[in-house]
Amino acid sequence: MIKDLKKILKNNKLIFELNARYKCKKLKAQYYEILNHYQEKRTQNDFRFLMEQKGFTQKWSSKFNNKKLHIFYLGTNELQDKSGFIQALEKVAKVSLFIKGDNSYGQYRIDQNPISSNKKRLFELFDELNNSNQLPDILLMQTWEWRVGLSTLVDLKAKYKSIKIINICMDDRHAFYNYGDPESGTSGLIPVLDLVLESAEEIVEWYIKENVPALYFPEASSSDFYFPIDIEKKYDVGFVGASYGVRKKIVDALIENNISVKAYGNGWNAGILPLKDTNTFFNECKIILGVGTVGYCEDFYALKLRDFDAPLSGSCYVTHDNSDLHTLFEKGKEVVLCKNINEYVEKIKYLLLNQDELRHISKLGLKRALSEHTYEERFKKLFKVLGVKINE
């Protein structure tokens, strides 16, 4: 009955819009509250000092002069992690993966008693590796306190004192606190973290002010999964992602302006597109549509994996004017950025009428993504900071 009521409310356009605005306002208020807090907090130590304090010393890195770093990866999303991230990590390190007791990938969900379940399984896997003399050097995670538990990691470090813990944070603009609770978001893991890989540049400073070294580490993609194919361009615009909020508004506006759009994902008529078919679909599109907003907001942004997948495919990428992208791509020359729905319509119309310019943008976007925004490039930067050589 509650599910039916929720469905009715979601289908009511006015109620949906009011609810979306309320959630967005609350989300942004939380972000600015944290931002203001850290603007007033003093920086005590710099990055290099903090790395030394956490044990990332020359003595530590010299252990890997003649052997590969062993990384245990505690991942979240199988489609995300296995579309190039893990494969690239395996090129530079020995990798062990967190696998649930039923051999499925990823951490236990919110309906599976995540903290206790993840703790039990994490210790099982570490004990197995230790018993076979294969104890990892680094626990690399993409997680939150509510999912893995601070006490879990404290106990793991107490048992295996040599382990370093690194967290990848891709959602900190809305997940640093978990619905207003600092103890259950990513911030709740601060006491046990040795390094943070942060995709929001301004948040790097938050961790450093908490005496945790943090490195700006934007998302990336894989040229093994996304690359140009010489096939027919069937669609003017293509989109992959669930249908909700501003995403649907943008697609509807394009269609109303006689622009053909093919959209895949939950809520679209075409349904979900298998990961293995995504690159082919992108290559069939003249333009790949991106949406840079967070949650139900229409003016609050974060980097997306699609910001790097799409240019690597060789098609023209059009997305929100998220300022994060200004330092990663040349605006208007390598990707096309839009401030609102009207700009999406106007710029896409223009590109479809000026195919030479569209192809030129596609070419430059691909070149930039290949040279700077692959997982291989990200790991080169990380290993350089760690002082560990990569055998290429």
C-alpha positions in Angstrom: 0.0 0.0 0.0 2.9 2.4 0.9 4.6 1.5 -2.4 1.3 2.2 -4.3 1.0 5.6 -2.5 4.6 6.5 -3.4 4.0 5.6 -7.0 0.9 7.8 -7.1 2.7 10.7 -5.6 5.7 10.3 -8.0 3.2 10.4 -10.9 1.7 13.7 -9.6 3.8 16.3 -11.4 3.2 19.1 -8.9 3.9 16.9 -5.8 7.0 15.4 -7.5 8.3 18.9 -8.4 7.8 20.3 -4.9 9.4 17.2 -3.3 12.4 17.5 -5.7 12.9 21.2 -4.8 12.7 20.4 -1.1 15.3 17.6 -1.4 17.6 19.7 -3.5 17.3 22.7 -1.1 18.1 20.4 1.9 21.1 18.8 0.1 22.6 22.2 -0.9 22.1 23.6 2.6 24.0 20.6 4.0 26.8 21.1 1.5 27.2 24.9 2.3 27.0 24.3 6.0 30.0 21.9 5.7 31.8 24.2 3.3 31.5 27.1 5.7 32.7 24.9 8.6 35.9 24.0 6.8 36.5 27.6 5.5 36.7 28.6 9.2 38.9 25.6 10.2 42.6 26.1 10.2 45.0 23.9 8.2 47.6 22.4 10.6 49.8 20.3 8.3 50.5 20.1 4.6 50.0 17.0 2.4 53.5 15.7 2.3 53.9 15.9 6.1 50.6 14.0 6.5 51.7 11.3 4.1 54.9 10.8 6.2 52.7 10.7 9.4 50.5 8.0 7.8 53.6 5.9 7.0 53.9 6.5 3.3 57.7 6.9 3.7 60.6 6.0 1.4 61.2 2.9 3.7 57.6 1.8 3.0 57.7 2.4 -0.8 61.2 0.7 -1.1 59.5 -2.6 -0.2 58.0 -2.6 -3.7 61.2 -2.1 -5.7 61.2 -5.8 -6.5 57.6 -6.8 -6.0 54.1 -5.6 -7.0 52.0 -3.6 -4.5 49.1 -5.9 -3.3 45.8 -4.0 -3.3 42.6 -5.4 -1.8 39.7 -3.6 -3.5 36.4 -3.2 -1.6 34.1 -2.1 -4.4 30.5 -1.1 -4.7 29.1 -1.2 -8.2 30.1 -4.1 -10.5 29.2 -2.5 -13.8 31.2 0.6 -12.8 34.2 -1.2 -11.3 34.6 -3.8 -14.0 34.3 -1.4 -17.0 38.0 -0.6 -16.9 38.8 0.5 -13.3 39.8 -3.0 -12.0 41.4 -4.0 -15.3 43.6 -0.9 -15.2 44.5 -1.5 -11.5 45.5 -5.1 -12.3 48.1 -3.7 -14.8 50.0 -1.9 -12.0 49.3 -4.0 -8.9 48.4 -7.4 -7.6 44.6 -7.1 -6.9 42.3 -9.1 -4.6 38.6 -8.3 -4.6 35.9 -8.2 -2.0 33.4 -10.9 -3.0 30.3 -11.8 -0.9 29.7 -15.2 0.5 27.6 -16.2 -2.4 30.4 -15.2 -4.8 28.6 -12.1 -6.0 30.5 -8.8 -6.4 30.4 -5.8 -4.1 29.5 -4.9 -0.5 26.3 -6.0 1.3 23.4 -3.7 0.7 21.4 -1.6 3.2 18.8 -4.4 3.5 21.5 -7.0 4.3 22.8 -5.7 7.6 25.7 -4.1 5.8 28.1 -3.2 8.7 28.0 -6.6 10.4 27.8 -8.5 7.1 30.7 -6.6 5.5 32.8 -6.9 8.6 32.4 -10.6 8.8 33.2 -11.2 5.2 36.1 -8.7 5.1 37.8 -10.5 8.0 37.2 -13.9 6.4 38.9 -12.8 3.2 41.8 -11.0 4.9 42.4 -14.1 7.2 42.4 -16.4 4.1 45.0 -14.1 2.4 47.1 -13.8 5.5 47.1 -17.6 6.0 48.4 -18.1 2.5 51.1 -15.4 3.1 49.4 -13.0 0.7 48.3 -10.2 3.1 47.5 -7.0 1.1 49.5 -3.9 1.5 46.6 -1.5 0.9 42.8 -1.8 1.4 41.4 0.4 -1.3 37.7 1.2 -0.9 34.8 3.1 -2.3 32.5 3.2 0.6 30.8 5.1 3.5 30.7 4.6 7.3 27.1 3.4 7.2 28.1 0.6 4.9 31.3 -0.8 6.3 31.5 0.7 9.9 34.4 2.7 11.4 34.8 0.0 14.1 35.3 -2.6 11.3 38.3 -0.8 9.9 39.7 0.1 13.4 39.6 -3.7 14.2 41.1 -4.6 10.9 44.0 -2.2 11.5 44.5 -3.5 15.0 44.8 -7.1 13.7 46.8 -6.3 10.6 49.0 -3.3 11.6 50.8 -2.9 8.3 47.7 -2.3 6.2 47.1 1.1 4.7 43.5 2.2 4.1 42.6 4.4 1.2 39.0 5.6 0.3 37.9 6.7 -3.1 35.2 9.5 -2.7 33.2 10.3 -5.7 30.0 11.6 -4.0 31.3 13.8 -1.2 29.3 16.9 -2.2 26.2 15.0 -1.0 27.6 12.0 0.9 30.3 13.5 3.1 27.5 13.6 5.7 24.8 11.0 5.4 21.5 12.9 5.4 23.0 15.3 7.9 24.8 12.7 10.0 28.6 13.3 9.9 29.3 10.0 11.6 27.7 7.7 9.0 28.9 9.5 5.8 32.4 9.3 4.3 33.4 11.8 7.0 32.7 9.1 9.6 35.7 7.1 8.3 38.2 10.0 8.8 39.8 8.5 12.0 41.0 5.4 10.2 41.9 6.7 6.7 45.5 6.9 5.5 44.7 8.6 2.2 41.6 9.9 0.4 41.2 10.0 -3.4 38.7 12.9 -3.8 36.8 13.8 -7.0 35.6 17.2 -5.8 38.6 19.5 -5.7 37.4 21.8 -2.9 36.8 18.9 -0.6 40.5 17.8 -0.7 41.1 20.7 1.8 38.4 19.3 4.1 40.3 16.1 4.7 43.7 17.8 5.0 42.2 20.1 7.7 41.2 16.9 9.5 44.9 15.7 9.2 44.1 13.1 6.5 46.1 13.4 3.3 43.9 13.8 0.3 44.6 13.8 -3.4 42.4 15.4 -6.2 41.4 12.3 -8.1 38.6 12.9 -10.6 36.8 10.0 -12.2 38.2 8.6 -15.4 37.4 5.9 -18.0 39.0 3.1 -20.0 40.1 3.2 -23.7 39.7 -0.6 -23.6 36.0 -0.2 -23.1 35.3 3.1 -24.8 36.8 3.8 -28.2 35.8 5.0 -31.8 34.2 2.5 -34.2 33.7 3.1 -37.9 29.9 2.5 -38.0 26.9 4.4 -39.1 25.6 7.3 -37.0 22.0 6.2 -36.5 20.9 8.7 -33.8 21.2 12.5 -33.4 21.4 12.2 -29.6 21.9 9.3 -27.3 21.5 9.0 -23.5 22.2 6.2 -21.1 20.8 6.6 -17.5 17.6 6.4 -15.6 14.7 8.7 -16.5 13.9 11.2 -13.7 14.0 14.9 -12.8 16.0 17.2 -15.1 17.1 14.3 -17.3 13.6 13.7 -18.5 13.0 17.4 -18.9 16.1 17.8 -21.2 15.1 14.7 -23.3 11.5 15.9 -23.6 12.7 19.4 -24.6 14.9 18.0 -27.3 12.1 15.8 -28.7 9.7 18.7 -28.7 12.2 20.6 -30.9 12.2 17.8 -33.4 15.6 16.4 -32.4 15.7 12.6 -32.4 16.8 11.1 -29.1 17.4 7.4 -28.2 17.5 6.9 -24.4 18.3 3.8 -22.5 17.8 3.1 -18.8 15.2 2.7 -16.1 12.0 4.5 -17.0 12.7 4.9 -20.8 10.8 2.8 -23.4 14.0 1.2 -24.7 14.8 -0.2 -21.3 18.3 -0.9 -19.9 21.2 -1.2 -22.2 23.8 -3.9 -21.4 27.2 -2.6 -20.5 28.8 -4.5 -23.4 26.7 -2.6 -25.9 27.3 0.9 -24.5 30.3 1.8 -26.6 28.6 0.6 -29.8 25.6 2.7 -29.0 27.7 5.8 -28.3 29.4 5.3 -31.6 26.0 5.2 -33.3 25.2 8.6 -31.8 26.3 12.0 -33.3 26.0 13.5 -29.8 26.1 11.9 -26.4 23.9 13.6 -23.8 25.3 14.1 -20.3 23.6 15.4 -17.2 25.9 16.7 -14.5 23.4 17.3 -11.7 23.3 15.7 -8.3 20.1 13.9 -7.2 17.0 15.9 -8.0 18.8 19.3 -8.2 19.0 21.3 -11.4 21.8 23.6 -10.4 24.1 21.5 -8.2 26.8 19.4 -10.0 29.4 16.7 -9.6 31.6 14.9 -12.0 30.2 11.8 -13.6 31.9 8.7 -15.2 30.1 9.6 -18.4 32.1 12.8 -18.6 35.1 10.5 -19.5 33.4 7.5 -21.1 31.6 9.7 -23.7 34.7 11.6 -25.1 36.7 8.3 -25.3 34.0 6.8 -27.5 34.9 9.5 -30.1 31.4 11.0 -30.2 30.6 14.7 -29.4 29.7 15.1 -25.7 27.2 17.7 -24.5 26.5 18.1 -20.8 25.9 20.6 -18.0 28.3 23.5 -17.4 29.8 22.0 -14.3 32.8 24.1 -13.4 34.7 20.9 -12.5 35.0 20.2 -16.2 36.6 23.6 -16.9 40.1 22.3 -15.8 39.7 18.9 -17.3 38.5 19.8 -20.8 38.6 23.0 -22.9 35.1 24.3 -22.8 33.4 24.5 -26.2 36.4 23.0 -28.0 36.6 19.5 -26.5 33.2 19.2 -24.8 30.1 21.3 -25.1 28.7 22.7 -21.8 25.2 24.0 -21.2 23.8 26.2 -18.4 20.1 25.3 -18.8 17.6 23.3 -20.9 17.3 26.1 -23.5 21.1 26.0 -24.1 20.9 22.2 -24.5 18.4 22.7 -27.3 20.1 25.6 -28.9 23.6 24.1 -28.9 22.5 20.6 -30.0 20.5 22.1 -32.9 23.6 24.1 -33.9 25.9 21.1 -33.8 23.5 19.0 -35.9 23.5 21.8 -38.5 27.3 22.1 -38.4 28.6 18.6 -38.7 32.2 19.6 -39.4 32.4 21.5 -36.1 30.7 18.6 -34.3 33.3 16.2 -35.7 36.2 18.5 -34.7 34.9 18.8 -31.1 34.6 15.0 -31.0 38.2 14.6 -32.2 39.7 17.0 -29.7 37.6 15.6 -26.8 38.9 12.1 -27.7 42.5 13.3 -27.8 42.2 15.0 -24.4 40.5 12.0 -22.8 43.1 9.6 -24.1 46.1 11.7 -23.0 44.8 12.7 -19.5 41.6 11.0 -18.4 42.1 7.2 -18.5 42.4 5.1 -15.4 46.0 4.3 -16.4 46.8 8.0 -16.1 45.1 8.3 -12.7 47.0 5.3 -11.3 50.4 6.7 -12.6 49.7 9.9 -10.6 48.7 7.9 -7.5 51.7 5.6 -7.6 54.0 8.5 -8.1 52.6 10.1 -5.0 53.1 6.8 -3.1 56.6 6.6 -4.4 56.0 3.2 -5.9 57.4 2.4 -9.4 55.1 1.0 -12.1 56.6 -1.7 -14.3 55.3 -0.9 -17.7 
